[in-house]
Structure formats: C-alpha cells, structure tokens
Amino acid sequence: MASRLAACEACRKAKVACDHKRPACTRCASNNNAAICIYRAAPFKRRRTDVSPSRQTSRYLPPHSPVNSSPSSPSFTPRTTNPYPNPGFLGSSSHVAIFNHISPDDDSHGPDAYHASNSDMTLLDPQSAGDNILLIQGADILKQLLNTFPLPAMRDLVLLWLAKGTNLALAEPFTQQCSEHINQLFMVFSQEAHWHLAYARRLLENSRRPLIADESSEISSFSAQFLGQNYRWESMGIFLCAVSRATIDVAFYPALYTSEKDQIALRKLSTRMSDLALDIALSLDCLNDLQLVLQYENFILHSHVNGDQSYHSWSRLGNVLTSMFALGYHENVEKTRPRRPPFLIELRKAACATAYSADKNVAVFLGRPPRMSKRFCHFQVPLTPTGPDQSPNASSVSGDVTAWDPNTPFSYRAELRWSALCASLKEEILELFRDKRRETYSQRASAIENEAHAQWMALPSHFRLACSLRECSQSPFERDFLAGVRLNHLHVLFLLRLLSLDTLTEPDRPVVDVSEQILSLVVEIILLRDQLVNSGTGLVWKVAHYGLPSAGILLLSMLRQQSTQHAERTPWSKPLLNLGIFVAQIQAGSIVRPGDPNYALISKATHTIDRFLDSVHREGALHDPARVSSRVEEGGDWAALFSQDLYDFEAAFWQNVADHPSLLGPEAALSDI
C-alpha cells in the first residue's frame, strides 16, 4: 500500500489536488508559484491550539501592512543539507597533510571530500523540519523589518550616506550594489499571500549556493552571484549594516525618522536583523568570502551600537578571526590553488589585514591578549585600488609590504593597509611589555622605533599630515584619513614611550610630548567633526582609543609636578586649553550622550579631568605645589593603586586618578561627613 503523501501548502490552502513533486509541484510551477511551493515537515500532525490569534493572523499579512505588534523571531536551530560538517582550512599539522604525502594526487582527504555526494543528497529532504524553521525565522525577519520601515526609504538613506563619501570599509565594493538591488528582489512576489515565506525561501536557496570564481573572473560576474534574483542572506546583512551605520551619521531623515527615539529604534532593529541574517548564513555551513565580509562589518556595527568595551563586540571579533582561520586566509592567499582572480585575492588580503589590525587595537584598548599572532600567520596587506573596479595598483612594489606607490589615492584600502602595518608594530610592543627584563629589550625597542619612523617616511607625501588639520584643503574623507593615519603613527610611539616607564605615576618628557601631540590632534578632530567623514575609524573611537590615554598621561604628569616641589617647572598652557575644550565638548553632548554605549567610560574620564581643571583654577596648584603637598601626604601611597598594565586606561584608571588627594576639594570632604 502506498504511503500517504501531503500536498504542498499552496495546493492545500486552495483545496486542489497536488502531484507532490519536489521541489515544486506541477500546479505551482505552471502558475509561477514555485517559490511558495512549501511542504510541511509534519503535515499530518495536529497543530497546537495555544497560539495567540494575533500571531496566527499576522503571519500572512501583505507587505507594508500595519501590524499591532512586532512578531518575535523563533529560536534559531542550525541545520545544513550537507551530512558531513565543513572542516574548512586544514593546515600542515593535520591528517590531510600526512595523507597527501602518501597519495599526493588524491584529494579524497581534503575539504572537498566532506561535501555530500549525489547518493547522499537523495537521502536528504530539502523541505525537512530544519529547513522549515529557517524559512519561518527568515520570513519573520523580513516581515518585521518591512512592516516597520519602508524599504525604499531605507535604500535611499543608504545611498544618501554613500553619497557623502563614507562606506563600509571592507564591504566597500559591494555596499552600493547590495542596496540598489534589494528592491529588485522584493518586487517579484509582492502580491503573493505568503510573500514573506517566498522571499525567505529564495534567500535561503541562494545562500546555499557556493560563490564561484576562477582566475579569469571579474568583480561584476562575481557580484552577480549575490545580487538581483540571486540575492542572499549575506547581501541582506550587508545592506542592513549600511542602514544602521547610516543612522549614526545622518541625524535627520524624515522618510524614516524625525526624532532621536525613532532614529535609535531603526538602528537597533536593523542591527538585530543583520545579526539574524548572519546567523542564518552561518548555520548553512557554507563559508565564503561574502560571509566573512558580513561578519567583519557586523562586528564593527556592534562596536558602534553596543560600545567598544561591550562583550558582544569582543566576541564577534573572535568569530571573525575564527572564520578567517577556517577559510585559510591567514596563509598566503596569493599561492592558493586553484588560482583566484586579483580582485578576490586583494579582498581576502584586506579581510586578513583588517581583522589583524582590529585584533591588536582592541587588545590594546581593553588590555587583553591579542588572538591573532604573526608567528602563526602570513602577514599580508592589500594593494591599493586605482579604479572603480577595485583593481589593485599594478605599480605597487611586490614583496615589500611597507613600500607604497607615491601616487596612491586616498581610499579605505589605503587606510586599512596603514592600520595593519601599525598593528604589526603594536604586536611587537605588546610582546615587549611582557619581556622587559630580557637583555635584548633595549635593542628590540630601538628597532621598533626605527621601523615606525621608516614606515612613516615610506608613506606617500600626501598621506602625511604636515600642518594643522584645519589648514588642510582636502575633502572631508581625506582630512579624516590624514588625521587617522597620523594618530595611528603617534599611537605606536606612545606605546613605545610607555615601555620606558617603571610606573604610570612618573611619566617622562618623551611620553608627555607624544601625548600632547595626540590630544591636540584629537581636539582638532572634535572641533572639525562636521567637516570630516569616517575614513576607517569613527570619532568616538578616536576619542576613546587615542584621546583618553593621552589625556591620562598629561594629568599624571601634572599631578606629579604638583606633588614634587623641586621638580622642573613645565608650561602647561596649551595642554590645559586642550583639556578644557575636550571636557566642554563632551559635557555639551556633542560626542556622546547618556545612553550611548561608550558614555560610561568617556564621562568618567571627563569628570576626573573636570575636577582636575577645577583644582587648578581654584588653587593655582601648578604654580604653587606647596598648597597641595599636605593633601598628598595625607593620601598615602596613592601610586600603589594603579595597575601594572601600562597600557590599561579603562574605568579603573580614571577612578584612581579621581582619588588623587589634590582633586579632593572642599565638597568632597563634606560628602564624607
């Protein structure tokens, strides 16, 4: 007796006969409804009746219909149609390398051997429970987003943001295309009753397809695999990242938001939708270049939305590095076999370099160990593009990563390249922080400083900021680029100067000089923020990563001069002016406001600086240290409160500075009564 077969959802609801063909029945195929020909995993199982009526009715609303409440997405259940997990890159110490020596022409032990064969695939039901869960999850994502904010307005917001000269740093070649092509996908089934299921199924099927590129491929043919009717969840995720980032830089956009509350609502919703799109793409176990790009941009997005100290941002950076290692991009991507097209090689080198750079900068900022080491990676940086097709600069010097073409234009790739070169030196400095007692310490520190100077001089002359930022006549993007390049170089020197200190409470003249330069440039950036466009790092990151440590060193130096009656007097007029501007701008809310992710760290530091400036004006302490000497003596061993990590400038550092006796004014004494 033949087993009973269930009709597809479209035929079942129409109460017509279904011939049960897969992936689409004959009736749906002939009516151009193949995209919504869906078979339930358990068709004869009685459905539960405890689902709320609002949930049942909201699932089949047409696009842009009003809903009473936003549907919550179901819990995520990863599943893949491949019966064997994708192992990714397998290196020289793996079993693959051993067996390849036994049979060098046999690839049966490589990563491709883990893909399902045709006989295996016949045992898999493409419309099984896991697929249906993914379909429902994706459908709810689309419905919640498109019923809350109009899609054309979101696309136009991103295009306006791109027109200002900014972009997603790593996804730059694809951002505009992913934004412009999104409407093409959502016009096909706009009149269908199950529009959200149709879109979700199309995205899911497209996301399972590998992205194919050979040595002769062009970026246009590569992009066509995830644009238009080939739109994927990765494409959707990149678009949503761009929407969220655009809400940060575009303060007023009436088509989507006219108040800060609506602006934040769109930012958080698009971030959440980007997270879910990435989760669905990752669950398919189909690692590819576009997925890695989305992972990185999603990490950067979380650093903006959740803050640079957020655990969510920190863990997502770890996920980026994990995927990059699994793809094998920490190896020499130019020697990959089969050979890849130049644009894809440069994209992979850019992904490796930007992940490496982010790892070092976040490690320094948080005072945590880096997770990617040059000892286990092939250090590589991308060549700089010379045209809209993102082709690399053919005149760049091969084999020397520090060499530049003197005519290199301003671009995200150029900033990324410089940041990676600086990150390489920062990794060596971080190692020296743990090896200060070795005999070769001085020689290694001197070699790093010489290398930093050589890298700076190797830069194209138009990349080196040689005057005040306000005197530059370049475009907003180029001015921000110049400031970022200079700050990165000064930060390397700053970390080197910290190496020579025995304790943070006794900063010497070299580290103070570098700190003054950093703070002065950060203050200029703050004052000119409306004339700058993000060229790789945002304003808040520049303030927190560069400005706060330099301000902290200057405060420590001034406090030490207060406490030492016989110390050499140093003029502090310019640093005091810059500190005053720094505090005033932050207190005015022009950089961060209450509720912003980095507000706690920056506001704490600002409060401490403000108290110090009050003490200077109140007592003239910098000119008469005898007035505060008694308070210093009462404070005991204040220096012992500081952490031994010289590069740690988080909240605890500012709390210890705030406890300095000279900052405890009369109001503090009254508060202790």
N, C-alpha and C positions, 0 to 999 in steps of 0.2 A: 504493500500500500504506500503510495507516495506521501511524503511528509507535507504538511500544510505550509504554504508559503504566504507571507504577509505582503499586502500591497504597499506601495510607496505612500508617503504622506499626502502627496498631491492627489493621487487617484483615490485614496481612502476618504479624503475630505470631500472630493467631488462625487463620491459614491459611484464610481465607474470601475470597470474591470481593468486589471493590471496584469501584464505578462511577466512581471518580476525580473526583467533583465537588469543587469548591472553594467556600468554604473548608473545608467538611466534607462527607464522602461521605454518602450516604443511610443506610447502615447505622449509622454513628457518630451521625448526627443522630437517628435513631429510637431509639437506645439511650441517649440523653442523654450521649453521649461526644464531643460536638463539640469540647470544649476540648482533647482529646488526639488529635484527628484531624490528624496532622502528616505532611507529605510531605517526604522527604529530598531534599536538593538534587542529590545524585549517587547515585540509587538503584541503578544497575547497575554502579557502580564497586566493585571488590573492596576490602574493608576491609583495613587493615594489621593484621598479627597480632602486632605488637610491643607491644601494650597489655597492661599487667600485669593478671593475673586479678583482683586486688583492686579495680582501677579498674573493670573490667567489671561486677563483681557489686555494687559499692557504688552504682552509678548508679541502681538501681531498688529501693532499699530503701523500705519504707513509712515514714510519718512517725514520728519519735521512736524509730526502731530504732537500737540501738547499732552503731557502726562502729568498725573497728580503727584507722583513721587518717582525718583530715580530708582530703577531696579538694581539690586545688589548683585554682583557677579558671583556665580557659584564657585566653590572651592576648586582649585586647579588640580587636575590629575594628569601628570605627564604620561604620554604614550607614543610609541613610534610604530610604523608599519614594518620596520626592519627588525627581524627576530634576533639579530646579533648587535650588541652595542658598538657604536663607532669608537674605536680606540684613539683616533686622531694620530698625531705625530708619534712615531716610535723611534727613539734615538739609538746611539751606538751601543749602549749597555743593555738593550732589550733583547729578547729572544729572536726578534726578527733579524737583527744584525748577525746573530750567530748562524741562523739557518740560511741566510743569504750567502754566507761564505761556503756553505755546503752545496747549495744549488743557486749560484748567482743569477741564473736566467729565469728562476722560478719566482713569481710574485705571489705565490699562494699563501705566504706568511705575512704579507704586507697589509696595510689598512684596507685596500680594496677587497681583500678576501672576506671581510666581515660584512659586506653588503649581501642582502638576500638574493638568492638565485631565483630563477623563474619558477622552479618547482616549489621553493619555499613560499613564494608570493601567492601561489594558488591556494595555500592553506590559510591565508590571512583574509579576513573580511574587512574591506575598506570602510564599511559602514558599521563597525563594531561599537561597543559601548564607549571606548576611549575616544573614538572619532566624534561621536555624538556629543560627548562632554566638551570637547574642544569647539565643536560647532556652536553649542549653546553659549559657552563662555565668550567666544568671539562675537556672536550675534548680540549678546547683551552689552558688550563693549561698544559696538557700533551704534546700537540704539540709544544708549545712554548719552554718548557724545553728540550724535547728530540731532537728537531731540532736545538737547540743552542749548547748543550753539549752532548757528547756521554754518554749514560747511563752506560756501563761497566766501563768507566774511572771514573765516579763519585762513583760507588760502590767500585772500587779498592782504590780510595782516602780515603773513609771512613774506609775501612779495614786496610789501612796503618796507619791511625790516631789511630785506636783502638789498633793496634799492639804496638804503642808507650807507652801504659799503661793508656791512658786517655779514657774518655767516657762521655756520658750524665748522669748526676748524678742520676736523678730519673728514667729515661728510661733505665738505665744500663742493666737490664735483657733482654731487647728486641732490643737494638740498632743493634747488630751484625746480629740478625735474620732478622730484617726488611730490612737490607742492602743486605744480601745474597739472600733473597727470592724474591727481586724485579725483578730480571731477569726472574724468572720462570713465572711470570705473563705476562711479555711483550714479551714472545716468542710464545704465543698461537695464537694471531691474527696478527702477524707481516706482513703477506702477504695480509691482507684484505684491500680493498679500503678505508673503513671507520674505520681504525684501532683506531684512537683516540676516536671515539664515542663508539666503542666496549669496550675499556679499561675503559672509563668513566662510562659506564653503569655497568660494572662488579664491579667497585669500589663503585658505588652508591648503588647497590643492597646489596653488602656485608656490607656496613656501616650501613644499616638499621637493620641488624640482631643483636639481643642482645647478649652480651658476657655472656655465661652461665658457672657457676662454683658452684659445691656443696662441701660439706665438704671433700669428698674423691678425689677431682680433683688435678691433678698435674700441674705444670707450663708448661710442654710440651703440654698437652692437651688443656690448656687454650690458649697458644700461637698459636696453630694450627688453632684457630678460626679467626685469622687475618694474617695468613701467607699463602704462596703458592697461590692456586686459591681462597682462602678466603681473599686475600689482601684487605685492606680497605683504605679509605682516611686518617684515623688516622695513619696507618702504613706508608703510603706515607709521611705524615707530619713529622713523627719521622725521617725517612731517610733523608728528606730534611734539617731538623735541624742539623743532623750529618754532612751533606755535607757542610753547611755554617760554622759550628764550625770548621770543618777540614781545611777550607781555612784560618782560623785565625792562626792555629798552624803550618800548612805546607806551608812554604813560596814559594816553587818552586815545581811544579808538571807538567812536560812538556806535559803530555797527556791532560791536561785541561788548564793550564796557564803557561806562561813563563815570564810574566810581571805583575807588580803590578796592572795595569789597568785591565787586564783580570781576575786577581785574585779577585779584588773588584767586577767586573761585575758578576762573578759566585756567589759570596757571596750574593750580593743584589738580584739576580734573584732567588736563592734557598730560600732566606728568604721570598721573595714575594710569591713564590709558596707554601711555608709552611703556610703562612698566609691564602692563598686561600683554601688550603686543610683543614685547621682548620675551616674556615668559612663554608665550605660545610658540614663538620661533625656536627658542632653546629646547622646548620639550620635544620637538620633532627630531632631535639628534642629527641635525644636518648642518654642521659647522660650515660657514662660508665667510667670504670677505665682507659682504654687506652686513651680516650678523655681528661681526666684530666691530665694524664701524658704528652700528647702532649701540652696542654695549658701551663703547667709549663715550659716545655723545650722551647716553643715558646717565653715565657716571658724572659727567660734567654738569648735566642738568640737575642732578641731586645735590651737587655741591652748591649750586645757586639756590635751590629750593629748600634744602634741609640744612645747609651750612657746611663749612669746610671742616668742622670738628665732628660732624654727625657720623655715627657708626654706620648708617645706611650708605653714606658716600664712601666711607673707608672700605666696607665690604664689597661694594660694587666695583671699586678699583681692583680689588683682589680677583673678582670674577673676570674682569677684562684681561688681567695677566694670565689667569688660568686658561681662558680661551685662546689667547695668543700662543701660549706654550703648546696647547693641544693642536693648534694648526701648524706648529713648527716654524713660526715666523721669527723666533729668536735665533734661528740658524741663518746662514747666508742665503737669502731668498733669491739672489741672482744666479745661484747654482742649482735651483730647483729643476727637477726633471719630471715631466716634460717642461720645456721652456715656456715661460709665460710672457705675455706682451709687456712692453716697457711701462705703460701706464699702470698696470696691475702690480708690477714689481715695485714701482715707486709708492703705490698706495700701501702695500704691505710694509715697506720700509718706514713709511710715515707712521703707520699704526704702531710698529715696534718702537720707534723713536719717541712718539708722544706718550705711549704707556710707560716707557722707561723714565722719561722726564717727569711725568706726573708722580710716579712712584717715589722718586728722590725728593721732589719738592714737598709732597705730603709727609714723607718721613721726617724731613727737617722741621716742618711746621708743627707736627704733632709730637715730635721727639720719640718716634717709634722706629724699629728696624726697617730698612728697605726690604722689599720682597723680590727684587729682580737684580741680579748681580752680573757685572761684565765678565766675571770669571766663568760663568756658565752660558754666556750668550755671545753671539757675534754682534759686536757693536756696529750699527749701521744707521745712517741718516739719509733722508731722501734728497735727491737733487731738486733744485727749484724749478717750477714750471715756467715756461716762457710764453704760453698762449692759452686761449680759452679751452683748448682740448686737453689741457693739463699734461702736455708732453714735456719730458724733462729737458733741462738745459744741456744741450749736447757739448757745450764748451766748458762745462764744469770739469775740474781736474779729477781724473779717475784714480782711485787708490788712496787718496788723502782726504779723510773726512773733514779736516779743518780748512781745506782750501775752498775758496769762493771765486766765482766768476765776478769780476769787478762791475759788470753790468747787471747783476742780479736784481730783479724788480722787487718791490715790496709785495709780500704775499703771506698767507697763512703758512705755507710750506717753508718759507724762509724763516719765519719766527719759530716754527716747530724745530727746524734744523738747529738754530742757535740755542734754543732751550735745551735740546738734547746734548749739545756739546758742553754747555754749562753744567748740566746734570751729571755728565761723566766726571767732571772735576769735583762736584759735590759728593759723589760716591767715594772718591778717594779721600776727601776731607773727613767724611763720616768714619771711614776706617781709621784715619789718624786720631780721631777723638778717643778711640779705644786702644791706640798703640803709642801714646805719648811718651812712654818710658823707654822705648826702643832706641838703640844707638843711632839708627838711620832716620829718626824722626825729623831732625832739622833739615837734612838733605832732601827728604821727601816733601816737606812743606815748602822749601825753596823751589823745588822742581815744579810743584803745582802752581805756585805764584808765577813762575816764568811761563808756564804753559798758558795760564789765564791771560797774561799780557800778550803772548804771541797770538792767541785766538782773537783777542780784541783787535790787534793790529791787522790780522788777516781779513777782517770784515771789510766788505765794500765801504768806501769812504762815506757814501751817503747813508749808511746804516749807523754810523757813529754820531751820537748826539754831541755836538761840539759847542753848543751855546745854550742859553736858557730856552726852555720848551716854548714859552710864549713868544719867542723871537722867530720860531720856525714858521715857514710859509707853506709847509706841505699840507696835504689833505688831512681830515680828521683821522682816517685809518693810519696814515703814515706817521703822524705825530704820536699817536698811541704806540705804534710799532717802535719808534725811536726810544720812547720812554721805557717800554718793556725790555728792549734789548739792553739798555743802559742799566736798568735796575737788576737784571739777571747777572750782569758782569759785576756790579758792585756787591751783589749778594755773595758771590764767590769770594771776593776779597774780604767781606765782612766775616764770613765763616772762618777764613784763614786767620784773620786777626784774633778771633775768639780763641783759636788754638793756643796762642801765646799767653793767654791769661791763666793764672792759677785759680782765680776766683772771679765771679761776676762782679763782686763789690769793688774791685780795683781795676777798672778799665784803663788801658794806657792810651797814649795820644794817637797811635795809628788806628785803633778801632774806633776812637771818637771821631777822627777825621772822616772815615768812611761812613759812619753813622750820620754825620752832619750832611754829607752829600746825598745819602739815601732819603733822609727826612725832607730835605729841601726839594728834591725832585717829586716825592710823594705829595707834598703840599701843593706844588705846581699842578700836578695832575688833578688834585681835588678841586682847585680853583678853576681849572680849564676843562672840567669834566664834560660840559655841554658842547665842547669843541673837539671831543675825542670819540672815536668809535673802536669798540673792542677788537683788538688785533690778535687775540690769543688768550689774554687774561683780563678779567673784569676789574673794575675799580675797587670793589670790596676786597678781592684777593690781594691787590697791590697794597692796600692799606693794612690788611691783617698780616700778610706774609713778609712784607718789606718794611712798612711804616712802623708797626708796633715794636719789633725788635730794636730798630734804630732809636726810636724814642726811649725805649727802656734803657739802652746803654747810655744815652745822654743824661737821663735822670740819675742813673747810678753815678756817673762821673760828677754831676753837680752835687749830689748828696755827699760824695766822698770829699769834695772840696770844702763843703760846709763843715764836715767833721774833722778836717785836718787844718789846724791853724797855721802851720808852717808850709803848707802846700803852695806850689807855684800858682799864682792867680791866672785864670784863663778867662778871656772875654766871652760872654755867653749871650750877647745881644741878639745875634741872628738866630741861634737855636731857640732862644726864649720866644722870639717872634713867631717862628715856625710852629713851635709847640702851642702857642696861643691860637694861631689860625687853625691848627689841627683840631684842638679841643672845640673851638667855636663852631666849626663846620659840622662836627659830629653831633654836638649838642643841638644844633639847629635842625637836625634830622635830614640833612642833605645827602648823607651816605647810608646810614642805617636808621631804622625806626624801631620802636618797641614792637615786638612780634616778628621782626626779621630774624633769619636763622643765626646770623653772626652778631646779633645785638649784644648778647650777654658778654662775650669776650671783649668786644670793642668798647662797650660802655663802661666796663670795669676798668679797663686801662685808661679811658678818658677821665673817669672820676679821679683816679690816682694822679694823673698829670694835672688836673684842675686843682687838686689840693696842694700840689707842689707849687704851682704858679701863685696860688693864694698866699702860701707861706713866704714866697719871695717878695711879693708886694707888701705883705703885712710887716715883715721884719727886716727886709733888705738882707736876707741871710747870706746871699752870695758875696756880699761886700763886708759883712761883719760876722764871721763864723763863731765868734765868742758868744753870740746871743743864743745859739742853739747847742753849744757844747755841753751844757748841763743836761739837756734832754737826751743827748746821745749817750752820756754816761749812765743816765737812768734806764735807758733802753737795753743795756746789757749787750750781749753778743748778738747784735742784730744780723750780722753777716752769716751767722751759722744757720739761719732759717732758710737760706737759698739752696736750691737743688744743685747737685754737682753736674748736671747736664747743662753744659754751657750754651746749647742752642735751644733750650726749653724756655719759651716766652709765652706760655699759656696762662690761664687764670691764676694759678698758684703763684707765679712770678709777680704778678701785679698785686696780689694780696700781700705778699711780703714787702714790696715797695711801699704799699699803703701803710704798713705798720712801722715805717721808719719814724723815730721819735720827732724829727723836725717837721713831720707832716701832721702831728697830733696837736692841733690848735686848741684854743680855749673851749670850743664847742665839744671837742672830743672828751675833754676832762669832765665837762658837765654831764655828758651822756653816760659816764661810768658811775655816777653817784646813785 
